[in-house]
Amino acid sequence: MKISLGIFLTLSAAALLPAQTPATPKLHASAIQIELVDVGDVSIPAEFRYAIYERLIEQVRDSRKFEKVFRSGDKAAASVPDLVTLHTSVEAFTEGSEMKRELAPVVVGSTKVDVTAQVTGKDGKTLLTEKVAGKVRIFGENLGATNDLAKRITKLLVASF
């Protein structure tokens, strides 16, 4: 059985290419409502909880991914047919030391916030769930971890919608 060189090269090249996985279809919503941060049993200072919430609202608005960004409890959100809701639950929190980060030659004193970001539809069904971490490792104030977290969650939303 004789195979031509062209067919052989084509088959060999196809075998070397990675298998194409079907792309996950993007979700769609014209508006998002951001709920207050749920801390559960995690010991986290109130300023971190509020900073996460406010920075999430700011970052999501700045992304311009959604036509409207609603705060928790905004009654106007009820009239939006394709509204989604972002729920953020703190899973772990480690408050570091700004002074240790600035003085130590190795990474010590880092601040880290681990959360689960969950997006639900108007019907309450979960559309997206992802664990996300915000950190400040070397320079910067401890609350900088909340800004990092908000950026990462916004990036996740932009990629998913």
Secondary structure, 3 states (H helix, E strand, C coil): CCCCHHHHHHHHHHHHCCCCCCCCCCCCCCEEEECCCECCCCCCCHHHHHHHHHHHHHHHHHHCCCCEEEECCCHHHHHCCCEEEEEEEEEEEECCCHHHHHHCCCCCCCEEEEEEEEEECCCCCEEEEEEEEEEECCCCCCCHHHHHHHHHHHHHHHHHC
